[in-house]
Every structure is written in structure tokens, then in C-alpha cells.
Amino acid sequence: MKPRFASLRRLFALPARAFAGLLLALALTSASPAGDSSLPVPVDSADIASSIQMPGPGQREVLPAPAQPFRARESLKFSVQYGIIHAGNAWLEIPEVRQYKGHEVYLLLARAESNAFFSRFYKVRERIESYWDRHGLYSRRYVEDRREGKFRQQSDIVFDPVRNEAVYSDGGTFPVPARVQDALSAFYYFRTQALPLGGSIVFHYHASRKSQPLQVKVLGRERIKTPAGTFDCIGIEPILKAGGIFKNSGRLVIWVTDDERRMPVLMKSKVAIGSISVVLVEARTGG
């Protein structure tokens, strides 16, 4: 894969596979799925959080956990920007509450696609579904369909909360912690939590046949202007232990509203040949 195409793959993997949670998902900035090592090494990206107002020494503030940050039929549309270039769109949606193996689950959906111009030389179509237990707030199933250039991958993971196992469609079985999150549900779980400014929260996450603790730093406050409106936000940063999906990936910062919705409005990351932003352009609340 040529370096410029590797950068485009990285660009669209950001919103789709994580929010993909992270966005943060979230295999947000994972290595090339085909094992390609030509991805550009990110530059120091400390400046992407420089405008966030961090808590002062000794200041303690905890935003309480919201009662109901989202509902079925919530739909968030984002513009994927590569520098000043609009490269495509991404969506985070909760189409419905449904029954899955006798349990009520939220159907969580993340998808991303390159626009007509970029698709001429590197077509991206990403679709991720998570079946997320409505009452227990953990993953029961994770389905992924990825098309990135000539690369195509489909996967289906069923989480067994009784045996604490992740069962892959190819027959592979891996132990997982209780109440584990997948690459998409991790972000929605974060939206339900109390946020200690200047602190962090940690929970268990499973992706790519590995279970690891995901730490999310809660950085501070900033007002963010987007095409969907201007929002008072909290800047957060997902961190994984050494290795795993964030190995050699630099920093990723996400801004969520500081109200009851904890809605994502902006994500920023930097790569060696430019910057990536995922910006909210349209929001529809559920209900």
C-alpha cells in the first residue's frame, strides 16, 4: 500500500472503527488490517489539546453520571476532514431497541464512507454494529464489515456473559472480563459515566482477539463551534496500555458535550503528512 493510500485508510478508520469510540474506539487508529507497515508515523500532536482549559492545582470537579444520555433513533452525522479537504462522512446511530436471544439490546451503528472524489482512487465503506445490553450496558454481539480500497474484511463476535467468552465466526474463542465492551459500545458506555475533570475512568474492552483495560483521560473544558452548533464540551483522550490498537498511534482527542447527552462533536488526530478532524454537522435526538 502506498503511503498516501495508507494515510487515507487511517483517515476513515478513525470515525468508523471506534468511535469506533472510539470513536474510541475503538480501533480508531489501528495498524493496517492487511499487516501493511507503510502507515505514516504520527508526529507529536500535543497541540491538539492546547486550547482545552485544564483544572487548576487542587481543583476537583466531577460531572455526575447522566440519567439517560441517549435514546433509540439518535443519529449523529460527521464530516471527515483531511486538513482542509472534505474526504467523506461518518454516522453514529441508534436505529432501535430490539430483542437478541431473549434480551433487550440497543442496536448501535457506526458507518463511514469516502466521498465521490476520494472513492475514485481509494474507496472506503465501513459498517459496524453492536448489540448492547440495554440494562446491563455491556456487549452481546459485534459485527463489522469493512471495505478499504481492495481490502475487505467481515467479522462477527458473540459475547457470552455466562462463560465470559468472546466467540468469533471462525470458531476462535477467547476469555473476556465480565461486562466487557466492544470497539463501538465502549464509546456509548463512556457516555453513561461520571466524569472526573483532570482524572480518568477505566473499563474493559475487547477487539481483535484481545481484551485490555481502556483508560479515558478527562482533560478539561472547551467551547467548540461546529456546523451543528456551538457547544460547551469536555475534552477526553482514550489511552491503552503499551501495544494493542493504539500502538504507535500518537494522540487522539475527542470533545463531548458537558450536558446530559455527552454527545461527541469533534475528534482530532495528527499524522505525519497532515491532520484529521471529524466534525459534527447534524444531530437528531432520539425519543
KEZA-588554 format. One record per residue (C-alpha): residue in three letters; chain; z, x, y. Coordinates in steps of 0.25 Angstrom, whole numbers, plus 5000, padded with zeros to 4 digits. Layout:
Ala,A,Z,X,Y
...
***
This chain:
Met,A,5000,5000,5000
Lys,A,4996,5006,5013
Pro,A,5007,5008,5023
Arg,A,5003,4997,5033
Phe,A,5002,4987,5022
Ala,A,5015,4991,5017
Ser,A,5021,4988,5031
Leu,A,5014,4974,5030
Arg,A,5021,4971,5017
Arg,A,5034,4976,5022
Leu,A,5032,4967,5035
Phe,A,5030,4954,5027
Ala,A,5040,4957,5016
Leu,A,5051,4957,5027
Pro,A,5051,4942,5030
Ala,A,5047,4937,5017
Arg,A,5056,4944,5007
Ala,A,5068,4944,5014
Phe,A,5071,4936,5023
Ala,A,5068,4940,5012
Gly,A,5081,4939,5022
Leu,A,5079,4945,5022
Leu,A,5074,4940,5026
Leu,A,5084,4950,5021
Ala,A,5078,4949,5012
Leu,A,5077,4951,5006
Ala,A,5066,4961,5002
Leu,A,5063,4961,5017
Thr,A,5059,4976,5018
Ser,A,5058,4980,5003
Ala,A,5048,4990,4998
Ser,A,5034,4987,4994
Pro,A,5034,4977,4982
Ala,A,5024,4985,4975
Gly,A,5032,4998,4976
Asp,A,5024,5004,4987
Ser,A,5031,5015,4995
Ser,A,5022,5015,5007
Leu,A,5030,5005,5015
Pro,A,5034,5012,5029
Val,A,5048,5017,5030
Pro,A,5055,5009,5041
Val,A,5058,5016,5054
Asp,A,5072,5016,5060
Ser,A,5074,5002,5064
Ala,A,5087,5002,5071
Asp,A,5081,4996,5084
Ile,A,5078,4982,5077
Ala,A,5093,4979,5079
Ser,A,5095,4985,5092
Ser,A,5095,4972,5100
Ile,A,5106,4966,5091
Gln,A,5120,4965,5098
Met,A,5129,4971,5088
Pro,A,5144,4967,5088
Gly,A,5153,4976,5096
Pro,A,5164,4984,5090
Gly,A,5175,4975,5085
Gln,A,5167,4962,5087
Arg,A,5167,4953,5076
Glu,A,5159,4940,5075
Val,A,5155,4932,5062
Leu,A,5145,4921,5063
Pro,A,5150,4911,5053
Ala,A,5142,4906,5041
Pro,A,5133,4895,5045
Ala,A,5135,4881,5038
Gln,A,5120,4879,5035
Pro,A,5111,4889,5041
Phe,A,5098,4883,5035
Arg,A,5093,4871,5028
Ala,A,5081,4867,5020
Arg,A,5068,4867,5027
Glu,A,5072,4878,5036
Ser,A,5059,4886,5040
Leu,A,5058,4899,5048
Lys,A,5045,4905,5051
Phe,A,5044,4920,5056
Ser,A,5033,4929,5061
Val,A,5031,4942,5055
Gln,A,5029,4953,5065
Tyr,A,5024,4967,5063
Gly,A,5026,4973,5076
Ile,A,5019,4964,5086
Ile,A,5010,4959,5075
His,A,5012,4945,5069
Ala,A,5010,4948,5054
Gly,A,5013,4935,5047
Asn,A,5024,4925,5045
Ala,A,5037,4922,5037
Trp,A,5045,4910,5034
Leu,A,5059,4907,5029
Glu,A,5061,4893,5024
Ile,A,5070,4884,5016
Pro,A,5060,4873,5011
Glu,A,5070,4865,5003
Val,A,5082,4863,4995
Arg,A,5079,4862,4980
Gln,A,5084,4861,4966
Tyr,A,5084,4874,4958
Lys,A,5090,4874,4944
Gly,A,5099,4863,4948
His,A,5104,4869,4961
Glu,A,5100,4866,4975
Val,A,5093,4878,4982
Tyr,A,5087,4881,4995
Leu,A,5073,4885,4993
Leu,A,5071,4898,5003
Leu,A,5057,4902,5006
Ala,A,5052,4915,5013
Arg,A,5038,4918,5015
Ala,A,5029,4927,5023
Glu,A,5014,4929,5025
Ser,A,5005,4938,5033
Asn,A,4996,4932,5043
Ala,A,4981,4932,5042
Phe,A,4979,4945,5049
Phe,A,4989,4953,5040
Ser,A,4984,4946,5028
Arg,A,4970,4952,5029
Phe,A,4976,4965,5024
Tyr,A,4990,4962,5019
Lys,A,4993,4948,5015
Val,A,5007,4944,5013
Arg,A,5013,4932,5007
Glu,A,5028,4931,5003
Arg,A,5035,4919,4998
Ile,A,5050,4920,4993
Glu,A,5058,4908,4988
Ser,A,5073,4908,4986
Tyr,A,5081,4897,4979
Trp,A,5094,4898,4985
Asp,A,5106,4890,4980
Arg,A,5110,4880,4991
His,A,5124,4880,4988
Gly,A,5127,4894,4983
Leu,A,5118,4901,4992
Tyr,A,5112,4911,4982
Ser,A,5098,4913,4976
Arg,A,5094,4906,4963
Arg,A,5079,4910,4964
Tyr,A,5070,4919,4972
Val,A,5055,4918,4971
Glu,A,5045,4928,4978
Asp,A,5030,4928,4980
Arg,A,5025,4940,4987
Arg,A,5011,4944,4991
Glu,A,5009,4957,5000
Gly,A,4995,4962,5000
Lys,A,4991,4964,4986
Phe,A,5005,4964,4981
Arg,A,5010,4951,4974
Gln,A,5024,4948,4969
Gln,A,5031,4936,4963
Ser,A,5045,4935,4959
Asp,A,5055,4925,4954
Ile,A,5070,4927,4953
Val,A,5080,4917,4948
Phe,A,5095,4920,4951
Asp,A,5105,4915,4940
Pro,A,5118,4913,4947
Val,A,5125,4911,4934
Arg,A,5121,4924,4928
Asn,A,5120,4931,4941
Glu,A,5105,4936,4937
Ala,A,5092,4937,4944
Val,A,5081,4933,4934
Tyr,A,5067,4937,4938
Ser,A,5054,4931,4934
Asp,A,5050,4943,4926
Gly,A,5063,4942,4917
Gly,A,5071,4952,4925
Thr,A,5086,4948,4926
Phe,A,5095,4955,4936
Pro,A,5110,4953,4939
Val,A,5113,4947,4953
Pro,A,5126,4945,4960
Ala,A,5131,4931,4961
Arg,A,5125,4922,4973
Val,A,5114,4932,4975
Gln,A,5104,4931,4986
Asp,A,5089,4934,4984
Ala,A,5079,4940,4995
Leu,A,5077,4927,5002
Ser,A,5091,4920,5000
Ala,A,5098,4932,5006
Phe,A,5094,4928,5020
Tyr,A,5098,4914,5019
Tyr,A,5111,4918,5013
Phe,A,5114,4927,5025
Arg,A,5111,4915,5034
Thr,A,5123,4908,5028
Gln,A,5133,4919,5030
Ala,A,5143,4922,5041
Leu,A,5138,4934,5049
Pro,A,5148,4945,5054
Leu,A,5141,4951,5066
Gly,A,5142,4966,5064
Gly,A,5145,4965,5050
Ser,A,5137,4961,5037
Ile,A,5136,4952,5025
Val,A,5133,4956,5011
Phe,A,5127,4948,4999
His,A,5120,4950,4986
Tyr,A,5105,4950,4986
His,A,5095,4951,4974
Ala,A,5080,4955,4975
Ser,A,5070,4964,4968
Arg,A,5079,4964,4955
Lys,A,5091,4970,4963
Ser,A,5104,4964,4969
Gln,A,5110,4970,4981
Pro,A,5120,4967,4992
Leu,A,5113,4963,5005
Gln,A,5121,4967,5017
Val,A,5117,4960,5030
Lys,A,5122,4966,5043
Val,A,5125,4956,5054
Leu,A,5121,4965,5066
Gly,A,5123,4956,5079
Arg,A,5117,4946,5089
Glu,A,5104,4946,5096
Arg,A,5095,4935,5102
Ile,A,5081,4934,5096
Lys,A,5069,4928,5102
Thr,A,5058,4923,5093
Pro,A,5047,4913,5093
Ala,A,5056,4903,5087
Gly,A,5066,4904,5098
Thr,A,5077,4913,5103
Phe,A,5090,4915,5094
Asp,A,5103,4921,5095
Cys,A,5103,4930,5082
Ile,A,5111,4939,5073
Gly,A,5104,4952,5068
Ile,A,5106,4955,5054
Glu,A,5102,4966,5045
Pro,A,5101,4966,5030
Ile,A,5105,4979,5023
Leu,A,5104,4982,5008
Lys,A,5111,4994,5001
Ala,A,5102,5006,4998
Gly,A,5090,5003,4991
Gly,A,5085,4989,4988
Ile,A,5075,4981,4996
Phe,A,5079,4987,5009
Lys,A,5078,5002,5005
Asn,A,5071,5010,5016
Ser,A,5068,4997,5024
Gly,A,5075,5000,5037
Arg,A,5082,4989,5045
Leu,A,5079,4974,5045
Val,A,5086,4965,5055
Ile,A,5086,4950,5055
Trp,A,5090,4941,5066
Val,A,5096,4927,5062
Thr,A,5101,4917,5072
Asp,A,5116,4916,5074
Asp,A,5117,4901,5073
Glu,A,5119,4893,5061
Arg,A,5105,4895,5056
Arg,A,5106,4910,5055
Met,A,5090,4909,5056
Pro,A,5082,4922,5055
Val,A,5074,4924,5068
Leu,A,5070,4939,5067
Met,A,5069,4951,5058
Lys,A,5065,4965,5062
Ser,A,5062,4977,5054
Lys,A,5054,4990,5057
Val,A,5045,4998,5048
Ala,A,5039,5012,5051
Ile,A,5026,5006,5057
Gly,A,5031,4994,5065
Ser,A,5041,4983,5066
Ile,A,5043,4970,5058
Ser,A,5048,4957,5064
Val,A,5050,4943,5058
Val,A,5052,4933,5069
Leu,A,5055,4918,5068
Val,A,5044,4909,5074
Glu,A,5048,4896,5069
Ala,A,5061,4889,5063
Arg,A,5063,4876,5057
Thr,A,5077,4872,5053
Gly,A,5079,4864,5040
Gly,A,5087,4852,5038
***
